[in-house]
């Protein structure tokens, strides 16, 4: 939707302004966290590598969860019931 489509609806504009302010707060908090990590001796390259590895881990974990879900449907059980069979903890 274009910006002009929200002009007639003050509630939508207020909601967007609120969301913008929340995103600005989050951006500032992240900047402060990065500054803290840098002051502790971490380099930007380390932080970027760490973030990249976390993204890769999350993608692999999501794929595993999807496969467990499909297997659970095929077997007619819950995903939770499959965890012991594959030596997984519920917190995994």
C-alpha positions in Angstrom: 0.0 0.0 0.0 1.2 3.5 -0.8 1.6 6.2 1.9 -1.4 8.0 0.4 -3.7 5.0 1.1 -3.1 5.5 4.9 -3.7 9.3 4.9 -7.5 8.8 5.3 -7.1 6.5 8.2 -5.6 8.2 11.3 -5.6 5.0 13.3 -3.5 3.2 10.7 -1.1 6.2 10.6 -0.9 6.2 14.4 -0.2 2.5 14.4 2.6 2.9 11.7 4.1 5.8 13.7 4.1 3.6 16.8 5.7 0.8 14.9 8.4 3.1 13.6 9.2 4.3 17.1 9.4 0.8 18.4 11.8 -0.1 15.5 13.9 2.9 16.3 14.1 1.8 20.0 15.2 -1.7 18.9 17.8 -0.3 16.5 19.2 1.9 19.3 19.3 -1.1 21.7 21.1 -3.2 19.1 23.6 -0.4 18.4 24.3 -0.3 22.2 24.7 -4.0 22.4 27.2 -4.0 19.5 29.1 -1.2 21.1 29.2 -3.2 24.3 30.6 -6.3 22.5 33.1 -4.2 20.7 34.3 -2.7 24.0 34.7 -6.2 25.3 37.2 -6.9 22.5 35.0 -8.6 19.9 35.6 -7.5 16.3 32.9 -6.8 13.7 34.1 -9.7 11.6 33.7 -12.0 14.6 30.2 -10.7 15.3 29.2 -11.0 11.6 30.6 -14.6 11.5 28.7 -15.5 14.7 25.5 -14.1 13.3 26.0 -15.9 10.0 26.5 -19.2 11.9 23.4 -18.6 14.0 21.3 -18.1 10.9 22.7 -21.3 9.4 22.0 -23.2 12.7 18.4 -21.9 12.7 17.8 -22.9 9.1 19.1 -26.4 9.8 17.1 -26.7 13.0 13.9 -25.5 11.2 14.5 -28.1 8.5 14.9 -30.8 11.2 11.8 -29.7 13.0 9.9 -29.8 9.7 11.1 -33.3 9.0 10.2 -34.5 12.5 6.7 -33.0 12.0 6.2 -34.8 8.8 7.4 -38.1 10.3 5.1 -37.6 13.3 2.1 -37.1 10.9 3.0 -40.2 8.9 3.3 -42.3 12.1 0.3 -40.7 13.7 2.1 -39.5 16.8 3.2 -36.2 18.2 6.6 -34.7 17.5 7.3 -34.8 21.2 6.9 -38.6 21.1 9.7 -38.8 18.5 12.3 -37.0 20.6 13.4 -39.9 22.8 13.7 -42.1 19.6 16.3 -39.7 18.2 18.0 -38.9 21.6 16.7 -35.3 21.4 15.9 -33.1 24.4 12.6 -31.2 24.4 14.7 -28.0 24.7 16.5 -28.9 21.4 
